[in-house]
Amino acid sequence: MKGATKTATKKPNVFKRMGKGIKEIISELKKVSWPTFGKVMAETGIVLAVVVFFLLIILGFDSLLSWLFTLLVK
């Protein structure tokens, strides 16, 4: 089309866009409901207990297989 003109929409400056993005991030972080310290400590304790439990199971299984292997080799 010969008579049509483009209307260019100019993007804002890169620093203005970054500033707007950071402001939006901060705004969203204010909306987050953060857990209490006690809840974090309780859940951390549960995670550590599960890790120790599986550590003991794997250690026991590994020791059993090692003992069986030494019986086979001797």
mmCIF file as gemmi writes it, N, C-alpha and C atoms, coordinates in Angstrom:
data_model
loop_
_atom_site.group_PDB
_atom_site.id
_atom_site.type_symbol
_atom_site.label_atom_id
_atom_site.label_alt_id
_atom_site.label_comp_id
_atom_site.label_asym_id
_atom_site.label_entity_id
_atom_site.label_seq_id
_atom_site.pdbx_PDB_ins_code
_atom_site.Cartn_x
_atom_site.Cartn_y
_atom_site.Cartn_z
_atom_site.occupancy
_atom_site.B_iso_or_equiv
_atom_site.pdbx_formal_charge
_atom_site.auth_seq_id
_atom_site.auth_asym_id
_atom_site.pdbx_PDB_model_num
ATOM 1 N N . MET Axp A 1 ? 0.852 -1.177 0 1 0 ? 1 A 1
ATOM 2 C CA . MET Axp A 1 ? 0 0 0 1 0 ? 1 A 1
ATOM 3 C C . MET Axp A 1 ? 0.888 1.227 0 1 0 ? 1 A 1
ATOM 4 N N . LYS Axp A 2 ? 0.608 2.064 -0.935 1 0 ? 2 A 1
ATOM 5 C CA . LYS Axp A 2 ? 1.492 3.19 -1.142 1 0 ? 2 A 1
ATOM 6 C C . LYS Axp A 2 ? 1.293 4.304 -0.112 1 0 ? 2 A 1
ATOM 7 N N . GLY Axp A 3 ? 0.065 4.598 0.258 1 0 ? 3 A 1
ATOM 8 C CA . GLY Axp A 3 ? -0.206 5.738 1.115 1 0 ? 3 A 1
ATOM 9 C C . GLY Axp A 3 ? -0.159 5.411 2.604 1 0 ? 3 A 1
ATOM 10 N N . ALA Axp A 4 ? -0.02 4.141 2.944 1 0 ? 4 A 1
ATOM 11 C CA . ALA Axp A 4 ? -0.05 3.764 4.356 1 0 ? 4 A 1
ATOM 12 C C . ALA Axp A 4 ? 1.286 4.103 5.012 1 0 ? 4 A 1
ATOM 13 N N . THR Axp A 5 ? 1.205 4.634 6.21 1 0 ? 5 A 1
ATOM 14 C CA . THR Axp A 5 ? 2.427 4.934 6.946 1 0 ? 5 A 1
ATOM 15 C C . THR Axp A 5 ? 2.479 4.047 8.183 1 0 ? 5 A 1
ATOM 16 N N . LYS Axp A 6 ? 3.673 3.68 8.521 1 0 ? 6 A 1
ATOM 17 C CA . LYS Axp A 6 ? 3.861 2.859 9.715 1 0 ? 6 A 1
ATOM 18 C C . LYS Axp A 6 ? 3.902 3.773 10.93 1 0 ? 6 A 1
ATOM 19 N N . THR Axp A 7 ? 3.2 3.328 11.955 1 0 ? 7 A 1
ATOM 20 C CA . THR Axp A 7 ? 3.323 4.038 13.224 1 0 ? 7 A 1
ATOM 21 C C . THR Axp A 7 ? 4.204 3.173 14.101 1 0 ? 7 A 1
ATOM 22 N N . ALA Axp A 8 ? 5.414 3.61 14.291 1 0 ? 8 A 1
ATOM 23 C CA . ALA Axp A 8 ? 6.385 2.831 15.056 1 0 ? 8 A 1
ATOM 24 C C . ALA Axp A 8 ? 6.174 3.108 16.545 1 0 ? 8 A 1
ATOM 25 N N . THR Axp A 9 ? 5.945 2.02 17.269 1 0 ? 9 A 1
ATOM 26 C CA . THR Axp A 9 ? 5.864 2.174 18.718 1 0 ? 9 A 1
ATOM 27 C C . THR Axp A 9 ? 7.25 1.901 19.266 1 0 ? 9 A 1
ATOM 28 N N . LYS Axp A 10 ? 7.798 2.899 19.885 1 0 ? 10 A 1
ATOM 29 C CA . LYS Axp A 10 ? 9.162 2.801 20.367 1 0 ? 10 A 1
ATOM 30 C C . LYS Axp A 10 ? 9.183 2.142 21.737 1 0 ? 10 A 1
ATOM 31 N N . LYS Axp A 11 ? 10.106 1.19 21.917 1 0 ? 11 A 1
ATOM 32 C CA . LYS Axp A 11 ? 10.259 0.534 23.204 1 0 ? 11 A 1
ATOM 33 C C . LYS Axp A 11 ? 10.931 1.503 24.169 1 0 ? 11 A 1
ATOM 34 N N . PRO Axp A 12 ? 10.579 1.377 25.446 1 0 ? 12 A 1
ATOM 35 C CA . PRO Axp A 12 ? 11.29 2.211 26.427 1 0 ? 12 A 1
ATOM 36 C C . PRO Axp A 12 ? 12.759 1.805 26.52 1 0 ? 12 A 1
ATOM 37 N N . ASN Axp A 13 ? 13.525 2.667 27.111 1 0 ? 13 A 1
ATOM 38 C CA . ASN Axp A 13 ? 14.948 2.432 27.323 1 0 ? 13 A 1
ATOM 39 C C . ASN Axp A 13 ? 15.152 1.11 28.063 1 0 ? 13 A 1
ATOM 40 N N . VAL Axp A 14 ? 16.279 0.434 27.818 1 0 ? 14 A 1
ATOM 41 C CA . VAL Axp A 14 ? 16.547 -0.862 28.428 1 0 ? 14 A 1
ATOM 42 C C . VAL Axp A 14 ? 16.61 -0.735 29.951 1 0 ? 14 A 1
ATOM 43 N N . PHE Axp A 15 ? 17.133 0.366 30.455 1 0 ? 15 A 1
ATOM 44 C CA . PHE Axp A 15 ? 17.224 0.549 31.904 1 0 ? 15 A 1
ATOM 45 C C . PHE Axp A 15 ? 15.848 0.777 32.519 1 0 ? 15 A 1
ATOM 46 N N . LYS Axp A 16 ? 14.961 1.453 31.806 1 0 ? 16 A 1
ATOM 47 C CA . LYS Axp A 16 ? 13.595 1.635 32.295 1 0 ? 16 A 1
ATOM 48 C C . LYS Axp A 16 ? 12.861 0.303 32.345 1 0 ? 16 A 1
ATOM 49 N N . ARG Axp A 17 ? 13.087 -0.544 31.332 1 0 ? 17 A 1
ATOM 50 C CA . ARG Axp A 17 ? 12.459 -1.862 31.318 1 0 ? 17 A 1
ATOM 51 C C . ARG Axp A 17 ? 12.995 -2.733 32.446 1 0 ? 17 A 1
ATOM 52 N N . MET Axp A 18 ? 14.308 -2.672 32.699 1 0 ? 18 A 1
ATOM 53 C CA . MET Axp A 18 ? 14.887 -3.451 33.799 1 0 ? 18 A 1
ATOM 54 C C . MET Axp A 18 ? 14.37 -2.95 35.139 1 0 ? 18 A 1
ATOM 55 N N . GLY Axp A 19 ? 14.272 -1.643 35.289 1 0 ? 19 A 1
ATOM 56 C CA . GLY Axp A 19 ? 13.75 -1.078 36.53 1 0 ? 19 A 1
ATOM 57 C C . GLY Axp A 19 ? 12.317 -1.497 36.771 1 0 ? 19 A 1
ATOM 58 N N . LYS Axp A 20 ? 11.517 -1.488 35.703 1 0 ? 20 A 1
ATOM 59 C CA . LYS Axp A 20 ? 10.116 -1.92 35.822 1 0 ? 20 A 1
ATOM 60 C C . LYS Axp A 20 ? 10.051 -3.402 36.204 1 0 ? 20 A 1
ATOM 61 N N . GLY Axp A 21 ? 10.92 -4.211 35.617 1 0 ? 21 A 1
ATOM 62 C CA . GLY Axp A 21 ? 10.943 -5.631 35.938 1 0 ? 21 A 1
ATOM 63 C C . GLY Axp A 21 ? 11.321 -5.878 37.39 1 0 ? 21 A 1
ATOM 64 N N . ILE Axp A 22 ? 12.309 -5.142 37.877 1 0 ? 22 A 1
ATOM 65 C CA . ILE Axp A 22 ? 12.729 -5.3 39.275 1 0 ? 22 A 1
ATOM 66 C C . ILE Axp A 22 ? 11.615 -4.87 40.219 1 0 ? 22 A 1
ATOM 67 N N . LYS Axp A 23 ? 10.918 -3.781 39.889 1 0 ? 23 A 1
ATOM 68 C CA . LYS Axp A 23 ? 9.799 -3.334 40.718 1 0 ? 23 A 1
ATOM 69 C C . LYS Axp A 23 ? 8.69 -4.39 40.755 1 0 ? 23 A 1
ATOM 70 N N . GLU Axp A 24 ? 8.439 -5.048 39.636 1 0 ? 24 A 1
ATOM 71 C CA . GLU Axp A 24 ? 7.419 -6.102 39.591 1 0 ? 24 A 1
ATOM 72 C C . GLU Axp A 24 ? 7.849 -7.31 40.431 1 0 ? 24 A 1
ATOM 73 N N . ILE Axp A 25 ? 9.134 -7.637 40.381 1 0 ? 25 A 1
ATOM 74 C CA . ILE Axp A 25 ? 9.637 -8.758 41.183 1 0 ? 25 A 1
ATOM 75 C C . ILE Axp A 25 ? 9.462 -8.46 42.67 1 0 ? 25 A 1
ATOM 76 N N . ILE Axp A 26 ? 9.842 -7.263 43.088 1 0 ? 26 A 1
ATOM 77 C CA . ILE Axp A 26 ? 9.709 -6.879 44.489 1 0 ? 26 A 1
ATOM 78 C C . ILE Axp A 26 ? 8.245 -6.895 44.906 1 0 ? 26 A 1
ATOM 79 N N . SER Axp A 27 ? 7.38 -6.419 44.019 1 0 ? 27 A 1
ATOM 80 C CA . SER Axp A 27 ? 5.944 -6.414 44.31 1 0 ? 27 A 1
ATOM 81 C C . SER Axp A 27 ? 5.429 -7.832 44.511 1 0 ? 27 A 1
ATOM 82 N N . GLU Axp A 28 ? 5.865 -8.777 43.679 1 0 ? 28 A 1
ATOM 83 C CA . GLU Axp A 28 ? 5.418 -10.161 43.817 1 0 ? 28 A 1
ATOM 84 C C . GLU Axp A 28 ? 5.988 -10.809 45.077 1 0 ? 28 A 1
ATOM 85 N N . LEU Axp A 29 ? 7.235 -10.482 45.425 1 0 ? 29 A 1
ATOM 86 C CA . LEU Axp A 29 ? 7.838 -11.052 46.629 1 0 ? 29 A 1
ATOM 87 C C . LEU Axp A 29 ? 7.13 -10.576 47.898 1 0 ? 29 A 1
ATOM 88 N N . LYS Axp A 30 ? 6.553 -9.381 47.857 1 0 ? 30 A 1
ATOM 89 C CA . LYS Axp A 30 ? 5.805 -8.878 49.02 1 0 ? 30 A 1
ATOM 90 C C . LYS Axp A 30 ? 4.503 -9.651 49.203 1 0 ? 30 A 1
ATOM 91 N N . LYS Axp A 31 ? 3.991 -10.26 48.146 1 0 ? 31 A 1
ATOM 92 C CA . LYS Axp A 31 ? 2.732 -11.006 48.213 1 0 ? 31 A 1
ATOM 93 C C . LYS Axp A 31 ? 2.924 -12.441 48.73 1 0 ? 31 A 1
ATOM 94 N N . VAL Axp A 32 ? 4.171 -12.905 48.757 1 0 ? 32 A 1
ATOM 95 C CA . VAL Axp A 32 ? 4.45 -14.278 49.166 1 0 ? 32 A 1
ATOM 96 C C . VAL Axp A 32 ? 4.215 -14.422 50.663 1 0 ? 32 A 1
ATOM 97 N N . SER Axp A 33 ? 3.59 -15.528 51.057 1 0 ? 33 A 1
ATOM 98 C CA . SER Axp A 33 ? 3.418 -15.793 52.484 1 0 ? 33 A 1
ATOM 99 C C . SER Axp A 33 ? 4.593 -16.671 52.926 1 0 ? 33 A 1
ATOM 100 N N . TRP Axp A 34 ? 5.524 -16.08 53.64 1 0 ? 34 A 1
ATOM 101 C CA . TRP Axp A 34 ? 6.729 -16.759 54.051 1 0 ? 34 A 1
ATOM 102 C C . TRP Axp A 34 ? 6.434 -17.613 55.277 1 0 ? 34 A 1
ATOM 103 N N . PRO Axp A 35 ? 7.036 -18.812 55.377 1 0 ? 35 A 1
ATOM 104 C CA . PRO Axp A 35 ? 6.802 -19.667 56.554 1 0 ? 35 A 1
ATOM 105 C C . PRO Axp A 35 ? 7.499 -19.091 57.788 1 0 ? 35 A 1
ATOM 106 N N . THR Axp A 36 ? 7.004 -19.494 58.942 1 0 ? 36 A 1
ATOM 107 C CA . THR Axp A 36 ? 7.616 -19.045 60.188 1 0 ? 36 A 1
ATOM 108 C C . THR Axp A 36 ? 8.914 -19.813 60.416 1 0 ? 36 A 1
ATOM 109 N N . PHE Axp A 37 ? 9.737 -19.284 61.303 1 0 ? 37 A 1
ATOM 110 C CA . PHE Axp A 37 ? 11.02 -19.925 61.601 1 0 ? 37 A 1
ATOM 111 C C . PHE Axp A 37 ? 10.805 -21.316 62.183 1 0 ? 37 A 1
ATOM 112 N N . GLY Axp A 38 ? 9.809 -21.449 63.044 1 0 ? 38 A 1
ATOM 113 C CA . GLY Axp A 38 ? 9.53 -22.748 63.649 1 0 ? 38 A 1
ATOM 114 C C . GLY Axp A 38 ? 9.136 -23.786 62.621 1 0 ? 38 A 1
ATOM 115 N N . LYS Axp A 39 ? 8.332 -23.367 61.648 1 0 ? 39 A 1
ATOM 116 C CA . LYS Axp A 39 ? 7.903 -24.298 60.601 1 0 ? 39 A 1
ATOM 117 C C . LYS Axp A 39 ? 9.094 -24.719 59.733 1 0 ? 39 A 1
ATOM 118 N N . VAL Axp A 40 ? 9.956 -23.774 59.426 1 0 ? 40 A 1
ATOM 119 C CA . VAL Axp A 40 ? 11.149 -24.089 58.626 1 0 ? 40 A 1
ATOM 120 C C . VAL Axp A 40 ? 12.035 -25.083 59.369 1 0 ? 40 A 1
ATOM 121 N N . MET Axp A 41 ? 12.222 -24.851 60.678 1 0 ? 41 A 1
ATOM 122 C CA . MET Axp A 41 ? 13.069 -25.751 61.466 1 0 ? 41 A 1
ATOM 123 C C . MET Axp A 41 ? 12.446 -27.147 61.567 1 0 ? 41 A 1
ATOM 124 N N . ALA Axp A 42 ? 11.13 -27.224 61.724 1 0 ? 42 A 1
ATOM 125 C CA . ALA Axp A 42 ? 10.461 -28.524 61.812 1 0 ? 42 A 1
ATOM 126 C C . ALA Axp A 42 ? 10.605 -29.294 60.505 1 0 ? 42 A 1
ATOM 127 N N . GLU Axp A 43 ? 10.389 -28.619 59.394 1 0 ? 43 A 1
ATOM 128 C CA . GLU Axp A 43 ? 10.492 -29.298 58.102 1 0 ? 43 A 1
ATOM 129 C C . GLU Axp A 43 ? 11.942 -29.674 57.782 1 0 ? 43 A 1
ATOM 130 N N . THR Axp A 44 ? 12.892 -28.862 58.221 1 0 ? 44 A 1
ATOM 131 C CA . THR Axp A 44 ? 14.298 -29.196 58.038 1 0 ? 44 A 1
ATOM 132 C C . THR Axp A 44 ? 14.652 -30.441 58.844 1 0 ? 44 A 1
ATOM 133 N N . GLY Axp A 45 ? 14.12 -30.533 60.049 1 0 ? 45 A 1
ATOM 134 C CA . GLY Axp A 45 ? 14.345 -31.725 60.873 1 0 ? 45 A 1
ATOM 135 C C . GLY Axp A 45 ? 13.788 -32.974 60.232 1 0 ? 45 A 1
ATOM 136 N N . ILE Axp A 46 ? 12.611 -32.861 59.62 1 0 ? 46 A 1
ATOM 137 C CA . ILE Axp A 46 ? 12.011 -34.01 58.938 1 0 ? 46 A 1
ATOM 138 C C . ILE Axp A 46 ? 12.882 -34.447 57.767 1 0 ? 46 A 1
ATOM 139 N N . VAL Axp A 47 ? 13.353 -33.481 56.99 1 0 ? 47 A 1
ATOM 140 C CA . VAL Axp A 47 ? 14.211 -33.806 55.843 1 0 ? 47 A 1
ATOM 141 C C . VAL Axp A 47 ? 15.49 -34.489 56.308 1 0 ? 47 A 1
ATOM 142 N N . LEU Axp A 48 ? 16.108 -33.96 57.353 1 0 ? 48 A 1
ATOM 143 C CA . LEU Axp A 48 ? 17.348 -34.573 57.863 1 0 ? 48 A 1
ATOM 144 C C . LEU Axp A 48 ? 17.093 -35.987 58.387 1 0 ? 48 A 1
ATOM 145 N N . ALA Axp A 49 ? 15.96 -36.201 59.051 1 0 ? 49 A 1
ATOM 146 C CA . ALA Axp A 49 ? 15.632 -37.538 59.564 1 0 ? 49 A 1
ATOM 147 C C . ALA Axp A 49 ? 15.453 -38.533 58.412 1 0 ? 49 A 1
ATOM 148 N N . VAL Axp A 50 ? 14.791 -38.118 57.353 1 0 ? 50 A 1
ATOM 149 C CA . VAL Axp A 50 ? 14.591 -39.007 56.202 1 0 ? 50 A 1
ATOM 150 C C . VAL Axp A 50 ? 15.933 -39.316 55.535 1 0 ? 50 A 1
ATOM 151 N N . VAL Axp A 51 ? 16.791 -38.309 55.416 1 0 ? 51 A 1
ATOM 152 C CA . VAL Axp A 51 ? 18.101 -38.528 54.802 1 0 ? 51 A 1
ATOM 153 C C . VAL Axp A 51 ? 18.917 -39.513 55.636 1 0 ? 51 A 1
ATOM 154 N N . VAL Axp A 52 ? 18.924 -39.359 56.957 1 0 ? 52 A 1
ATOM 155 C CA . VAL Axp A 52 ? 19.667 -40.277 57.829 1 0 ? 52 A 1
ATOM 156 C C . VAL Axp A 52 ? 19.086 -41.682 57.738 1 0 ? 52 A 1
ATOM 157 N N . PHE Axp A 53 ? 17.758 -41.793 57.686 1 0 ? 53 A 1
ATOM 158 C CA . PHE Axp A 53 ? 17.1 -43.094 57.566 1 0 ? 53 A 1
ATOM 159 C C . PHE Axp A 53 ? 17.565 -43.821 56.307 1 0 ? 53 A 1
ATOM 160 N N . PHE Axp A 54 ? 17.515 -43.142 55.168 1 0 ? 54 A 1
ATOM 161 C CA . PHE Axp A 54 ? 17.935 -43.79 53.927 1 0 ? 54 A 1
ATOM 162 C C . PHE Axp A 54 ? 19.442 -44.023 53.891 1 0 ? 54 A 1
ATOM 163 N N . LEU Axp A 55 ? 20.212 -43.163 54.549 1 0 ? 55 A 1
ATOM 164 C CA . LEU Axp A 55 ? 21.652 -43.38 54.654 1 0 ? 55 A 1
ATOM 165 C C . LEU Axp A 55 ? 21.933 -44.682 55.371 1 0 ? 55 A 1
ATOM 166 N N . LEU Axp A 56 ? 21.22 -44.932 56.468 1 0 ? 56 A 1
ATOM 167 C CA . LEU Axp A 56 ? 21.422 -46.17 57.216 1 0 ? 56 A 1
ATOM 168 C C . LEU Axp A 56 ? 20.993 -47.397 56.413 1 0 ? 56 A 1
ATOM 169 N N . ILE Axp A 57 ? 19.893 -47.286 55.683 1 0 ? 57 A 1
ATOM 170 C CA . ILE Axp A 57 ? 19.442 -48.406 54.847 1 0 ? 57 A 1
ATOM 171 C C . ILE Axp A 57 ? 20.481 -48.726 53.767 1 0 ? 57 A 1
ATOM 172 N N . ILE Axp A 58 ? 20.963 -47.696 53.087 1 0 ? 58 A 1
ATOM 173 C CA . ILE Axp A 58 ? 21.943 -47.917 52.017 1 0 ? 58 A 1
ATOM 174 C C . ILE Axp A 58 ? 23.254 -48.423 52.591 1 0 ? 58 A 1
ATOM 175 N N . LEU Axp A 59 ? 23.673 -47.88 53.73 1 0 ? 59 A 1
ATOM 176 C CA . LEU Axp A 59 ? 24.896 -48.345 54.381 1 0 ? 59 A 1
ATOM 177 C C . LEU Axp A 59 ? 24.784 -49.816 54.773 1 0 ? 59 A 1
ATOM 178 N N . GLY Axp A 60 ? 23.645 -50.207 55.321 1 0 ? 60 A 1
ATOM 179 C CA . GLY Axp A 60 ? 23.436 -51.603 55.686 1 0 ? 60 A 1
ATOM 180 C C . GLY Axp A 60 ? 23.447 -52.518 54.472 1 0 ? 60 A 1
ATOM 181 N N . PHE Axp A 61 ? 22.783 -52.099 53.413 1 0 ? 61 A 1
ATOM 182 C CA . PHE Axp A 61 ? 22.748 -52.893 52.184 1 0 ? 61 A 1
ATOM 183 C C . PHE Axp A 61 ? 24.145 -53.016 51.587 1 0 ? 61 A 1
ATOM 184 N N . ASP Axp A 62 ? 24.896 -51.932 51.61 1 0 ? 62 A 1
ATOM 185 C CA . ASP Axp A 62 ? 26.254 -51.941 51.078 1 0 ? 62 A 1
ATOM 186 C C . ASP Axp A 62 ? 27.15 -52.86 51.91 1 0 ? 62 A 1
ATOM 187 N N . SER Axp A 63 ? 27.001 -52.794 53.22 1 0 ? 63 A 1
ATOM 188 C CA . SER Axp A 63 ? 27.801 -53.663 54.091 1 0 ? 63 A 1
ATOM 189 C C . SER Axp A 63 ? 27.462 -55.131 53.856 1 0 ? 63 A 1
ATOM 190 N N . LEU Axp A 64 ? 26.188 -55.444 53.686 1 0 ? 64 A 1
ATOM 191 C CA . LEU Axp A 64 ? 25.759 -56.816 53.407 1 0 ? 64 A 1
ATOM 192 C C . LEU Axp A 64 ? 26.362 -57.314 52.095 1 0 ? 64 A 1
ATOM 193 N N . LEU Axp A 65 ? 26.285 -56.512 51.058 1 0 ? 65 A 1
ATOM 194 C CA . LEU Axp A 65 ? 26.853 -56.925 49.772 1 0 ? 65 A 1
ATOM 195 C C . LEU Axp A 65 ? 28.363 -57.07 49.854 1 0 ? 65 A 1
ATOM 196 N N . SER Axp A 66 ? 29.015 -56.198 50.603 1 0 ? 66 A 1
ATOM 197 C CA . SER Axp A 66 ? 30.465 -56.298 50.773 1 0 ? 66 A 1
ATOM 198 C C . SER Axp A 66 ? 30.825 -57.584 51.5 1 0 ? 66 A 1
ATOM 199 N N . TRP Axp A 67 ? 30.085 -57.916 52.538 1 0 ? 67 A 1
ATOM 200 C CA . TRP Axp A 67 ? 30.328 -59.145 53.292 1 0 ? 67 A 1
ATOM 201 C C . TRP Axp A 67 ? 30.113 -60.379 52.406 1 0 ? 67 A 1
ATOM 202 N N . LEU Axp A 68 ? 29.029 -60.365 51.594 1 0 ? 68 A 1
ATOM 203 C CA . LEU Axp A 68 ? 28.776 -61.485 50.677 1 0 ? 68 A 1
ATOM 204 C C . LEU Axp A 68 ? 29.883 -61.598 49.631 1 0 ? 68 A 1
ATOM 205 N N . PHE Axp A 69 ? 30.363 -60.484 49.147 1 0 ? 69 A 1
ATOM 206 C CA . PHE Axp A 69 ? 31.428 -60.505 48.144 1 0 ? 69 A 1
ATOM 207 C C . PHE Axp A 69 ? 32.715 -61.075 48.735 1 0 ? 69 A 1
ATOM 208 N N . THR Axp A 70 ? 33.047 -60.7 49.975 1 0 ? 70 A 1
ATOM 209 C CA . THR Axp A 70 ? 34.245 -61.266 50.595 1 0 ? 70 A 1
ATOM 210 C C . THR Axp A 70 ? 34.094 -62.766 50.829 1 0 ? 70 A 1
ATOM 211 N N . LEU Axp A 71 ? 32.9 -63.261 51.094 1 0 ? 71 A 1
ATOM 212 C CA . LEU Axp A 71 ? 32.683 -64.705 51.217 1 0 ? 71 A 1
ATOM 213 C C . LEU Axp A 71 ? 32.934 -65.409 49.888 1 0 ? 71 A 1
ATOM 214 N N . LEU Axp A 72 ? 32.509 -64.778 48.8 1 0 ? 72 A 1
ATOM 215 C CA . LEU Axp A 72 ? 32.697 -65.38 47.472 1 0 ? 72 A 1
ATOM 216 C C . LEU Axp A 72 ? 34.157 -65.392 47.065 1 0 ? 72 A 1
ATOM 217 N N . VAL Axp A 73 ? 34.887 -64.355 47.387 1 0 ? 73 A 1
ATOM 218 C CA . VAL Axp A 73 ? 36.286 -64.244 46.948 1 0 ? 73 A 1
ATOM 219 C C . VAL Axp A 73 ? 37.18 -65.167 47.73 1 0 ? 73 A 1
ATOM 220 N N . LYS Axp A 74 ? 36.918 -65.357 49.014 1 0 ? 74 A 1
ATOM 221 C CA . LYS Axp A 74 ? 37.796 -66.207 49.836 1 0 ? 74 A 1
ATOM 222 C C . LYS Axp A 74 ? 37.702 -67.607 49.409 1 0 ? 74 A 1
